[in-house]
Amino acid sequence: MIIFEHIRCPLNRYTFRIKPVRTWVEKNCEGNVLNLFAGKTKLSVNETRNDLNPDMPADHHLDALDFLKAWQGPKFNTILLDPPYAYRKSMELYKGIICSPFRQLKDAAVSCLEPGGIVITFGYHSIVMGKVREFQAEKIALFSHGGAIHDTIATIERYLPASSTLDSHQNRER
């Protein structure tokens, strides 16, 4: 069963500066968190921060795909994906910095995530990682900004690989 939440809030170019969004994210993160497009806002979670823009307060300043391919540290329990939602948005709001092709990014994220871990994605779509990558959607939040402004959709999908003999999510629920 997918849990659905509807939250009214203003819009900000830095998603996690919006208090209801930040609160929702912090409440839903689990364990070690990779914030792949960190921006300006530091979350109250155990996060490793990456942002391509060297002006952002981040631990790493790499292209998201390059970061995922190069990561040698422990796997994460949560990966936050909050890239620019569209090419136009990237050009207008982020000085033309273009992020990696999203399909390749999603494929690479799996190698940095613990089995049973989650990916929290922000954008205009509700299913991102999908069954083909062995993810199951658990929660969808619709952040409604009002007027003619597009809503922001956040999805929590859990990584449940068939090859995993120990499903940590199921064990936590017991």
C-alpha positions in Angstrom: 0.0 0.0 0.0 1.3 3.5 -0.9 0.8 6.2 1.7 -0.2 9.6 0.1 0.3 13.0 1.7 -0.9 16.4 0.5 1.0 19.4 1.9 0.4 23.0 1.0 3.6 25.2 1.1 5.3 28.0 -0.8 7.9 27.4 -3.5 11.6 28.1 -3.2 14.4 27.3 -5.7 16.2 25.4 -2.8 13.6 22.7 -2.1 14.8 22.0 1.5 14.5 25.7 2.5 10.8 25.2 2.5 10.0 24.3 6.1 7.2 21.7 5.5 9.4 20.0 2.9 12.5 20.0 5.1 10.4 18.6 8.0 8.9 15.9 5.8 12.4 14.9 4.5 14.0 14.8 7.9 11.2 12.7 9.3 11.5 10.2 6.5 15.3 9.8 6.1 16.8 6.6 7.5 20.4 6.1 8.7 23.3 7.4 6.6 22.0 9.8 4.0 23.4 10.9 0.7 22.1 14.3 -0.4 23.2 14.2 -4.0 22.1 17.7 -5.0 22.5 19.3 -1.6 22.0 23.0 -2.4 22.3 25.5 0.5 20.2 23.8 3.2 21.9 21.5 5.7 19.4 18.9 7.0 19.2 17.6 10.6 20.2 14.1 9.5 23.5 12.2 9.1 24.1 13.4 5.6 27.0 13.3 3.1 26.5 16.4 0.9 27.3 16.6 -2.8 26.6 19.6 -5.0 28.2 20.4 -8.4 28.2 24.1 -7.6 31.4 24.9 -5.7 29.6 27.8 -3.9 27.3 25.4 -2.1 28.2 24.1 1.4 28.9 20.5 0.5 31.4 17.8 1.3 31.9 17.0 -2.4 31.5 19.1 -5.5 31.1 16.5 -8.3 28.7 15.8 -11.0 26.1 13.5 -9.4 26.9 10.6 -11.8 30.6 11.0 -11.3 30.1 11.0 -7.5 28.1 7.8 -7.6 30.6 6.0 -9.8 33.5 7.1 -7.7 32.0 6.5 -4.2 34.2 4.0 -2.2 32.7 4.6 1.2 29.9 2.6 3.0 26.6 2.3 1.3 23.8 4.7 2.2 20.5 3.9 3.9 18.8 6.9 2.2 19.6 8.7 -1.1 18.0 12.1 -1.7 17.5 13.0 -5.4 16.5 16.6 -5.8 17.9 17.6 -9.2 16.7 20.5 -11.3 13.4 19.2 -12.5 13.7 20.4 -16.1 16.3 21.7 -18.5 14.7 25.2 -18.5 14.8 25.3 -14.7 18.4 24.4 -14.7 19.2 27.2 -17.2 17.1 29.8 -15.3 17.8 29.0 -11.7 21.2 27.2 -11.6 23.4 29.3 -13.8 23.1 26.7 -16.6 24.6 23.9 -14.6 23.3 20.7 -16.2 23.1 17.5 -14.2 23.8 14.0 -15.4 21.3 12.1 -17.5 18.7 11.0 -15.0 18.3 7.5 -16.2 22.1 6.8 -15.8 21.9 8.5 -12.4 19.2 6.2 -11.2 21.0 3.1 -12.5 24.2 4.2 -10.7 22.5 5.1 -7.4 21.6 1.4 -6.8 25.3 0.6 -6.3 25.5 3.1 -3.4 22.4 2.0 -1.5 22.0 -0.7 1.1 19.4 -3.4 0.4 16.3 -2.2 2.2 17.4 1.4 1.9 15.3 4.1 0.4 15.5 6.7 -2.4 13.6 10.0 -1.8 13.1 11.7 -5.1 11.7 15.2 -5.8 10.3 16.2 -9.2 7.3 16.1 -11.5 6.9 12.3 -11.5 5.7 9.9 -8.9 7.5 6.7 -9.8 11.2 7.2 -10.3 13.4 4.2 -9.5 10.7 1.6 -10.4 10.3 -2.1 -10.3 12.9 -2.7 -13.0 15.5 -1.6 -10.5 13.8 -3.6 -7.7 12.2 -0.7 -5.9 8.8 -0.6 -4.3 7.0 2.8 -3.8 6.0 3.3 -0.2 5.0 7.0 0.1 4.1 9.8 -2.2 3.8 13.4 -1.0 2.3 16.2 -3.2 3.6 19.6 -2.2 1.1 22.1 -3.6 2.4 25.6 -4.1 -0.8 27.2 -5.2 -1.8 29.3 -8.2 -0.2 28.4 -11.6 2.9 27.0 -10.0 3.6 23.3 -10.7 3.2 21.0 -7.6 6.3 19.2 -6.4 6.0 15.4 -6.1 8.2 13.5 -3.6 8.4 9.7 -3.7 9.9 7.3 -1.3 10.9 4.0 -2.9 12.5 1.1 -1.0 15.2 -1.0 -2.6 14.2 -4.7 -2.2 16.6 -6.7 -4.4 15.6 -10.3 -4.9 19.2 -11.3 -4.5 19.2 -10.1 -0.9 18.8 -12.9 1.6 18.2 -10.6 4.5 15.6 -7.9 4.0 16.5 -5.4 6.6 13.2 -3.5 6.2 11.1 -6.6 6.9 13.3 -7.4 9.9 12.8 -3.9 11.3 9.0 -4.3 11.2 9.0 -7.6 13.2 
